[in-house]
């Protein structure tokens, strides 16, 4: 089957990528690369691939995808319709690069190559060549030998109020955590030189760049040009000399105020790498403006000379977010404000970033108990203390552990999880500490244990109270900093691991019963976090339910369903013995089974397990003989309940709080059967 862009609109073969270009008002502001095997959704909700901040746009407005080798567009039952060249579409329609997509007040155009003829854009908005600074088209016959622009960004999602939930959760939260820590360090600097060095060091750590520079404009210049840029800070992993940013990239960044990701293939590039035949490999370049309210302070210039580890779109957005924060710090320095004032200016950004981290960690809720939980995580995480997380099954203990890891100084290192109740004591020892080949039947090779995997990072042990006595002793020694040996080995291994443990078991009772070591209990009980059950924060249920609704819609590529008021009340009345895990499963089950976009109360199917029991009126329970045995009393009560329910065994078992099979065994034990009618 041909690819959707195997031929362009002029009939020529083209291997170029396919893009959607967004026009915001009169400016062409964003470009998005389309992937043939992926449905691209467009709408107002942040769960979409392309998000339009337009009140006339529906939450999920339309979709673009490939069918039979052609690009297609489909309206998703939007409120105001999707228009193609001014005509409203229904069903699936092919889309060509000459056509204009109109969604509310927004216009988009599909192109096979960002460098194609400007006449395509001129048809769509009377765009004159080189007159609109928000988009600069490169022609093959001009700028020959100049870098090839791959992507550009005006805004970074890392500094928006909400992170796009379709992004990779763990990677996004790591980047936000890096940005948060870097922003705090930047705000503490009191001179431009040190600030630039902090910015550059942070970017070199977070990206694949091996050369970088911060270039600033002398503050006395009121109408600066790219030629006025001065290198303030520079670094190179291979101690190479600085390759000045190309005039074309600096001018384009100045004109558009956009961050640019480009490929440098210039023959005269001093940084170009060559293969055995002398061919030049492309090097990736990021050029991001340091800007604030129309003013440009300078540029951040990053370069990767390794074609196997190129800079990418995520790193472009991260660099732009860092550049924006750099502009905030420079403005504070320029105005000669105190450090306290600078921190106050940045505090709003920091709070937003922290909120994004908690959202990505899925700690959702506005109740006082959840706010207290977040505050505990923020206080505990920067330390290296062992943490014991307690709470019922399903409350989200692992999410709390992930939050501790993400807020800690170990966030760039592994977060490793292990369920201590899932394996026998022998296998648990092998999983935690590893084993050598031949140490036991089935050990066909060396295995690295969880402690070694988590070296430098965090090890989360769930259901730690289920550890057997022998493994508890070895675990305690490692917690105390002693080296350990793999099962069947003699090599002494030392690791640097922070342990976060969780349990829903009463450890104090286990210690008193001598099933859990007292010294291990004290070693784990350095810092304790109690995760509240869902029934104690019922006000969070609407927020959690809508969060799960949005996640299901994003995962399935569907428009998000909504809950009616009666449906919300139904969720609020239930006690949720399975806590957040049960709520999540209930929402997903309801979305799958409900036929309408608006979910009603009767669409919600709650679990019968641990459901509220029906209680017989007191008047129905006959007084018992004080001399009767316990078995006689139990038999009498069971028979009373059966009579009350008309011998409905399922309903009787629910009232009695036992399984149906247990009721049958008791009736057999008492040799009781239903009396004839």
C-alpha positions in Angstrom: 0.0 0.0 0.0 1.5 3.4 -0.8 2.2 5.8 2.0 -0.1 8.8 2.3 2.5 11.1 1.0 4.1 8.9 -1.7 3.0 11.6 -4.2 2.6 15.3 -3.4 -0.1 17.5 -4.8 1.9 18.3 -7.9 2.3 14.6 -8.7 6.0 14.4 -7.8 7.4 11.6 -5.6 8.1 12.9 -2.1 9.5 11.2 1.0 8.9 14.3 3.1 6.9 14.1 6.3 3.3 15.4 6.5 2.4 18.3 8.7 -0.5 20.3 9.9 0.2 24.1 10.2 -2.0 26.1 12.6 -3.0 29.7 11.9 -3.7 31.6 15.1 -5.6 34.8 14.1 -3.4 36.2 11.3 -0.2 34.3 12.1 0.8 30.7 11.2 2.0 29.8 14.7 2.5 26.0 15.1 3.3 22.9 13.0 2.5 19.3 14.0 4.0 16.3 12.3 1.4 13.6 11.4 2.1 9.9 11.8 0.4 7.6 9.3 -0.3 4.9 11.9 -1.7 7.2 14.5 -5.1 9.0 14.7 -4.5 12.7 15.3 -7.4 14.2 17.3 -8.1 18.0 17.4 -10.1 19.7 20.0 -10.4 22.0 23.1 -9.6 19.2 25.6 -6.0 18.7 26.7 -6.4 15.0 25.9 -6.1 15.8 22.2 -3.0 15.6 20.1 -3.6 19.2 18.9 -5.2 21.5 21.4 -7.1 24.6 20.3 -7.9 27.3 22.9 -11.1 28.2 21.1 -14.6 28.3 22.7 -16.2 27.4 19.4 -14.2 24.2 19.3 -15.7 21.0 20.9 -13.7 19.0 23.5 -12.9 16.5 20.7 -13.8 18.2 17.4 -12.3 16.1 14.6 -9.8 13.4 13.7 -7.2 13.1 11.0 -5.9 9.6 10.0 -4.8 7.5 7.0 -7.2 5.2 5.2 -6.2 3.2 2.0 -3.0 5.3 1.6 -4.9 8.7 1.8 -5.1 11.3 4.5 -8.7 11.6 5.8 -10.6 14.0 8.1 -13.6 13.0 10.1 -15.8 15.3 12.2 -16.3 13.9 15.7 -20.0 15.1 16.2 -18.7 18.6 17.0 -21.1 21.3 18.2 -20.2 23.8 15.5 -19.0 21.6 12.7 -15.8 21.1 10.8 -15.4 22.9 7.4 -13.1 22.0 4.5 -12.6 24.9 2.1 -15.7 26.5 3.6 -18.0 23.4 3.2 -19.1 21.6 6.3 -18.2 17.9 6.2 -20.1 14.8 7.3 -18.5 11.4 7.6 -15.0 10.8 6.2 -13.4 13.1 3.6 -10.0 13.0 1.9 -7.9 16.0 2.5 -5.3 17.5 0.2 -2.6 20.1 0.9 -4.4 22.8 -1.0 -7.4 22.6 1.3 -8.2 24.7 4.4 -9.5 23.2 7.6 -11.7 25.6 9.6 -12.5 24.8 13.2 -14.3 27.7 15.0 -11.9 30.7 14.8 -8.9 28.5 13.9 -7.5 27.5 10.5 -5.2 24.6 9.7 -3.5 23.5 6.5 -1.9 20.2 5.7 1.5 20.3 3.9 3.8 17.5 2.8 6.9 19.6 3.4 7.4 22.7 5.5 9.6 24.0 2.7 7.0 23.7 -0.1 6.0 26.6 -2.3 4.5 29.7 -0.5 1.6 29.8 -3.0 -0.1 27.0 -1.0 -0.3 29.4 2.0 -1.1 32.4 -0.1 -4.3 30.7 -1.1 -5.2 30.2 2.5 -4.8 33.6 3.9 -3.3 36.0 1.4 0.1 35.4 3.0 2.8 37.4 1.2 6.3 35.9 1.2 8.5 37.3 4.0 5.8 39.6 5.3 4.5 37.6 8.2 7.2 37.1 10.9 5.3 34.3 12.5 6.2 31.8 9.7 9.3 31.7 7.6 9.3 29.3 4.7 12.6 28.0 3.4 13.1 27.4 -0.3 15.5 24.9 -1.8 17.0 27.5 -4.1 17.7 30.0 -1.3 19.6 29.5 1.9 21.5 26.7 0.2 23.7 24.9 2.7 21.7 26.4 5.6 20.3 24.3 8.4 17.1 22.4 7.7 14.3 23.3 10.2 12.6 20.2 11.5 10.3 21.7 14.1 9.5 24.9 15.9 7.6 25.9 19.1 6.2 29.1 20.3 5.0 27.7 23.7 6.1 24.8 25.8 3.7 22.4 27.4 5.9 22.2 30.4 4.9 25.7 31.5 1.2 25.5 30.8 -1.4 25.0 33.5 -2.1 21.4 32.5 0.2 18.9 31.0 -1.2 17.0 28.0 -2.4 13.7 29.4 -1.6 12.0 26.1 2.1 12.5 26.8 4.2 9.8 28.3 3.5 10.1 32.0 6.8 9.2 33.6 9.0 11.1 31.1 6.8 14.2 31.4 6.9 14.3 35.2 10.7 13.8 35.2 11.1 16.8 32.9 8.8 18.9 35.0 10.7 18.0 38.1 14.0 18.9 36.4 12.5 22.2 35.3 11.2 22.9 38.8 14.6 22.2 40.5 16.4 24.2 37.8 14.1 27.2 38.2 14.7 27.2 42.0 18.5 27.2 41.4 18.2 30.0 38.8 16.2 32.2 41.1 19.0 32.0 43.7 21.7 33.4 41.4 22.7 37.1 41.8 24.7 37.7 38.7 24.3 37.1 34.9 27.4 35.0 34.5 26.5 32.5 37.2 22.9 32.4 36.1 24.0 31.5 32.5 26.3 28.7 33.8 23.5 27.2 35.9 21.1 27.3 32.8 23.7 25.7 30.6 24.6 23.0 33.1 20.9 22.1 33.6 20.3 21.8 29.8 23.4 19.7 29.2 22.2 17.3 31.8 18.6 17.1 30.6 19.2 16.9 26.8 21.5 15.0 24.4 23.4 18.1 23.5 27.2 17.9 23.8 27.9 21.5 23.0 26.0 24.5 24.3 26.1 28.2 24.8 24.1 31.1 26.3 24.3 34.2 24.2 23.0 37.5 25.5 22.5 41.0 24.0 24.2 44.0 25.9 21.4 45.5 28.0 22.1 49.0 26.7 21.0 48.2 23.2 17.4 49.1 22.5 17.1 47.7 18.9 19.3 44.7 18.9 20.1 42.4 15.9 21.6 38.9 15.9 25.0 40.3 15.3 24.9 41.9 18.7 24.8 38.5 20.5 27.7 37.8 22.9 28.7 34.4 24.3 28.2 34.5 28.1 28.6 30.8 28.9 29.9 28.0 26.8 30.5 24.3 27.4 31.6 21.3 25.3 31.9 17.7 26.4 34.7 17.0 23.9 36.4 20.4 24.5 35.7 21.5 21.0 35.8 25.1 20.0 32.5 27.0 19.9 30.7 26.8 16.5 28.8 30.1 16.2 25.0 29.8 15.7 24.3 30.3 12.0 23.0 33.7 10.9 20.0 32.1 9.4 18.9 30.3 12.6 19.5 33.4 14.8 17.6 35.7 12.4 14.7 33.2 12.2 14.6 32.9 16.0 14.7 36.7 16.4 12.0 37.3 13.8 9.5 34.6 14.9 10.4 34.5 18.6 10.0 30.7 18.3 12.4 27.9 19.4 13.7 26.0 16.5 15.0 22.4 16.0 17.1 22.1 12.9 19.5 19.8 11.2 22.9 21.3 10.2 24.2 19.7 7.0 26.4 22.6 5.9 29.5 21.3 4.2 31.7 23.9 5.9 30.5 22.9 9.4 33.4 22.4 11.7 31.3 20.2 13.9 30.0 17.9 11.1 31.0 14.2 11.5 32.0 12.2 8.5 31.7 8.4 7.8 34.4 6.3 6.2 33.4 7.6 2.7 33.7 11.2 3.8 29.9 11.8 3.8 28.8 14.4 6.3 26.3 13.3 8.9 23.5 15.7 10.0 24.0 17.3 13.4 20.9 18.5 15.4 20.6 22.1 16.6 18.3 23.9 19.0 18.0 27.6 19.0 15.6 29.0 21.6 14.9 32.7 22.3 15.3 34.1 25.8 12.2 36.4 25.7 9.7 38.2 27.9 6.8 40.4 26.8 8.2 41.0 23.3 11.7 41.6 24.5 14.6 39.3 23.5 17.5 39.0 26.0 19.4 36.6 23.8 19.5 32.9 22.7 20.2 29.5 24.0 22.1 27.4 21.5 22.5 23.6 21.8 24.3 21.3 19.4 24.4 17.5 19.2 27.3 16.1 17.1 26.2 12.5 17.6 23.8 11.5 14.8 22.7 8.5 16.9 21.6 10.7 19.8 20.0 13.7 18.2 18.0 16.4 19.8 14.2 15.9 19.6 10.9 17.7 20.0 10.6 17.0 23.7 14.0 18.5 24.3 13.0 21.5 22.1 10.0 22.2 24.4 12.1 21.7 27.5 14.7 24.1 26.3 12.0 26.7 25.5 10.6 26.4 29.0 14.1 26.9 30.4 14.7 29.9 28.2 11.4 31.5 29.4 12.4 30.9 33.0 15.9 32.4 32.2 14.2 35.5 30.9 12.3 35.9 34.1 15.5 35.6 36.1 17.3 38.1 33.8 14.5 40.6 34.1 14.8 40.4 37.9 18.6 41.0 37.7 18.2 43.8 35.2 15.8 45.6 37.6 18.2 45.1 40.5 15.6 43.6 42.7 16.4 41.7 45.8 16.6 37.9 45.8 13.4 37.7 47.8 11.6 39.8 45.2 12.9 37.5 42.5 11.8 34.4 44.3 8.3 36.0 44.8 8.0 36.6 41.1 8.8 33.0 40.3 6.7 31.4 43.0 3.6 31.2 40.8 5.5 29.2 38.2 7.0 26.9 40.8 3.5 26.2 42.3 2.2 25.4 38.8 5.1 23.0 38.2 4.5 21.2 41.5 0.8 20.9 40.7 1.7 19.3 37.3 4.0 16.8 39.0 1.2 15.8 41.3 -1.2 15.4 38.4 1.2 13.2 36.5 1.7 11.2 39.7 -2.1 10.8 39.7 -2.5 12.2 43.2 -5.8 13.8 42.4 -8.0 15.7 44.8 -8.7 19.0 46.5 -9.7 17.7 50.0 -7.7 18.8 53.1 -6.5 15.2 53.5 -5.0 15.2 50.0 -3.5 18.6 50.4 -1.9 17.4 53.6 -0.6 14.3 51.8 1.0 16.4 49.1 2.7 18.6 51.7 4.0 15.6 53.6 5.5 14.3 50.3 7.2 17.6 49.6 8.7 17.8 53.0 9.9 14.1 53.2 11.1 13.6 49.6 14.2 15.8 49.7 15.6 13.8 52.6 17.0 10.3 52.3 14.9 8.9 55.2 13.2 5.5 54.9 9.5 5.9 54.6 6.7 3.6 55.6 3.4 4.2 53.8 0.3 2.8 55.4 -3.3 2.6 54.2 -6.0 0.2 52.9 -5.7 -1.7 49.7 -6.4 0.5 46.7 -5.8 3.9 48.2 -2.7 4.6 46.0 0.3 3.8 48.2 2.5 3.2 45.1 1.5 6.6 43.7 2.6 8.2 47.0 5.9 6.4 46.7 6.4 7.6 43.1 5.7 11.1 44.3 8.4 10.8 46.9 10.8 9.6 44.3 10.0 12.3 41.8 10.4 15.1 44.3 13.7 13.7 45.6 17.2 14.2 44.5 17.1 10.6 43.1 14.5 11.4 40.4 17.0 10.8 37.5 17.8 7.3 38.8 15.6 4.2 38.8 12.3 3.7 40.7 12.0 0.0 41.2 8.9 -1.8 42.7 8.5 -5.1 44.3 5.4 -6.8 45.8 6.6 -8.9 48.8 3.4 -10.9 49.0 3.6 -12.1 45.4 6.4 -14.7 45.9 7.5 -17.4 48.3 10.3 -16.6 50.7 13.0 -18.3 48.5 11.9 -16.5 45.3 11.5 -13.2 47.2 15.2 -13.4 48.3 16.3 -14.1 44.8 14.2 -11.2 43.4 15.5 -8.7 46.0 19.2 -9.7 46.1 19.7 -11.6 42.9 21.3 -15.0 42.4 24.2 -16.7 40.7 24.0 -19.3 38.0 23.3 -22.8 39.4 22.4 -21.5 42.9 19.1 -23.4 42.7 17.1 -25.4 40.3 16.2 -23.2 37.3 18.9 -20.6 38.0 20.4 -20.9 34.5 22.2 -17.6 34.7 23.2 -14.7 36.9 20.3 -12.4 37.9 20.6 -8.9 39.2 18.2 -8.3 42.1 16.0 -5.3 42.8 18.5 -3.7 45.2 21.1 -3.6 42.4 18.6 -2.4 39.8 17.6 0.5 42.1 21.2 1.6 42.9 21.2 5.4 43.1 17.4 5.5 43.1 14.4 4.3 45.1 13.2 0.8 45.9 9.5 0.5 46.7 8.5 -2.6 48.6 4.7 -3.1 48.7 3.1 -5.4 51.4 6.4 -5.5 53.3 4.5 -7.0 56.3 4.3 -10.3 54.3 8.0 -10.9 54.4 9.1 -14.2 56.0 11.4 -14.3 59.1 14.5 -15.3 57.2 14.3 -12.7 54.6 13.5 -10.0 57.2 16.9 -10.5 58.8 18.8 -10.1 55.5 16.7 -7.2 54.5 17.4 -5.4 57.8 21.2 -5.7 57.3 20.9 -4.0 53.9 18.8 -1.3 55.4 21.5 -0.6 58.0 24.0 -0.1 55.2 25.7 -3.5 55.2 26.8 -5.1 51.9 24.9 -8.3 50.7 25.6 -11.3 48.6 23.5 -12.7 45.8 21.9 -16.1 46.4 24.6 -18.7 45.8 27.3 -16.1 45.5 30.2 -14.8 47.6 30.8 -11.3 46.0 30.0 -8.5 48.5 27.7 -5.9 46.9 27.1 -2.4 48.2 24.3 -0.2 46.9 23.0 3.3 47.5 19.2 2.8 47.7 16.4 4.7 49.4 13.7 2.3 50.6 10.1 3.2 50.6 7.9 0.5 52.1 4.1 0.1 52.2 1.7 -2.1 54.1 -2.0 -2.5 54.9 -1.2 -4.9 57.7 -1.2 -4.1 61.4 2.6 -4.3 61.9 2.3 -3.5 65.7 0.2 -6.7 66.1 2.6 -8.7 64.0 5.5 -7.5 66.2 3.6 -8.6 69.3 2.8 -11.9 67.7 6.5 -12.3 66.8 5.8 -12.7 63.1 7.5 -9.4 62.3 10.9 -8.3 63.7 10.8 -5.5 66.2 14.2 -4.1 65.0 13.0 -4.1 61.4 9.8 -2.3 62.4 11.8 0.5 64.0 14.1 0.7 61.0 11.2 1.1 58.6 9.3 3.4 60.9 11.6 6.4 60.5 8.9 8.4 58.7 5.3 7.3 58.3 2.7 8.5 55.8 -0.9 7.5 56.3 -2.9 7.5 53.0 -6.6 8.2 53.8 -9.3 5.9 52.4 -11.6 7.3 49.8 -14.6 7.2 52.1 -12.9 9.8 54.3 -12.6 12.3 51.4 -15.8 11.8 49.5 -15.6 15.4 48.2 -12.8 14.2 45.8 -15.0 11.6 44.1 -16.4 13.9 41.3 -12.9 15.2 40.5 -11.5 11.6 40.5 -14.3 10.3 38.4 -13.8 13.0 35.8 -10.1 12.4 35.8 -10.7 8.7 35.0 -13.3 9.6 32.4 -10.7 11.8 30.6 -8.0 9.1 30.8 -10.3 6.4 29.3 -11.3 8.8 26.5 -7.7 9.6 25.8 -6.6 6.0 25.8 -9.4 4.9 23.4 -9.3 8.0 21.2 -12.9 8.9 22.0 -14.8 12.0 23.2 -15.0 12.1 26.9 -18.3 11.1 28.5 -19.9 13.1 31.3 -21.7 12.2 34.5 -25.2 13.3 35.3 -26.0 14.8 38.7 -27.8 11.6 39.7 -24.7 9.5 38.6 -22.5 11.7 40.8 -24.8 11.3 43.7 -24.8 7.5 43.3 -21.0 7.5 43.4 -21.0 9.8 46.4 -23.4 7.5 48.4 -21.2 4.3 48.0 -18.6 3.6 50.6 -15.8 2.3 48.2 -14.3 -0.6 50.1 -11.9 -1.0 47.2 -11.0 2.7 47.4 -9.6 4.6 44.3 -8.8 1.3 42.5 -12.4 0.3 42.7 -13.6 3.8 41.6 -11.3 3.6 38.6 -12.5 0.2 37.6 -16.1 1.2 38.1 -15.7 4.3 35.8 -13.9 2.3 33.1 -16.6 -0.4 33.3 -19.4 2.3 33.0 -17.7 4.0 30.0 -17.5 0.7 28.2 -21.1 -0.4 28.9 -23.0 2.8 28.7 -24.4 3.7 25.2 -24.8 7.5 25.7 -22.4 10.3 26.2 -24.2 11.4 29.3 -23.9 8.7 32.0 -27.0 8.2 34.2 -27.2 6.7 37.6 -28.6 3.4 36.3 -25.5 3.0 34.0 -23.2 2.6 37.1 -22.7 -1.0 38.2 -21.2 -1.1 41.7 -19.6 -4.2 43.0 -21.8 -6.5 45.2 -18.6 -7.3 47.2 -18.7 -5.5 50.5 -21.9 -3.7 49.4 -24.0 -2.2 52.2 -25.8 -5.0 53.9 -29.6 -5.1 54.4 -30.4 -5.3 58.1 -33.5 -6.9 59.4 -35.8 -4.8 61.6 -35.2 -5.4 65.3 -38.8 -6.6 65.6 -38.1 -9.5 63.3 -35.3 -10.9 65.4 -36.8 -13.2 68.0 -35.3 -13.3 71.5 -33.2 -16.4 72.1 -33.0 -18.8 74.9 -30.2 -17.7 77.2 -29.3 -21.4 77.7 -29.0 -22.1 74.0 -25.6 -22.9 72.5 -23.9 -20.6 70.0 -24.6 -23.1 67.2 -28.3 -23.2 68.1 -28.4 -19.3 68.1 -26.6 -19.2 64.7 -29.0 -21.8 63.2 -32.0 -19.9 64.5 -30.7 -16.6 63.1 -30.0 -18.2 59.7 -33.4 -19.7 59.5 -35.0 -16.3 60.5 -33.2 -14.5 57.7 -34.1 -17.2 55.2 -37.8 -17.0 56.1 -37.6 -13.2 55.9 -36.2 -13.4 52.3 -38.5 -16.2 51.2 -35.5 -18.6 51.1 -33.6 -16.4 48.7 -30.1 -17.8 49.5 -28.1 -15.1 47.7 -29.9 -12.2 49.4 -29.7 -14.1 52.8 -26.0 -14.6 52.4 -25.6 -10.8 51.7 -27.6 -9.9 54.8 -25.6 -12.4 56.9 -22.3 -11.1 55.6 -21.1 -14.5 54.3 -20.6 -16.1 50.9 -23.4 -18.1 49.3 -21.2 -21.2 49.5 -20.6 -20.7 53.2 -24.4 -20.5 53.7 -24.9 -23.8 51.8 -22.3 -25.5 54.0 -23.9 -24.3 57.2 -27.3 -25.5 56.0 -25.8 -28.9 55.2 -24.1 -29.0 58.6 -27.4 -28.3 60.4 -29.2 -30.7 58.1 -31.7 -27.9 57.2 -33.6 -27.7 53.9 -36.4 -25.5 52.6 -39.7 -26.6 54.0 -42.3 -27.6 51.4 -44.8 -25.0 50.4 
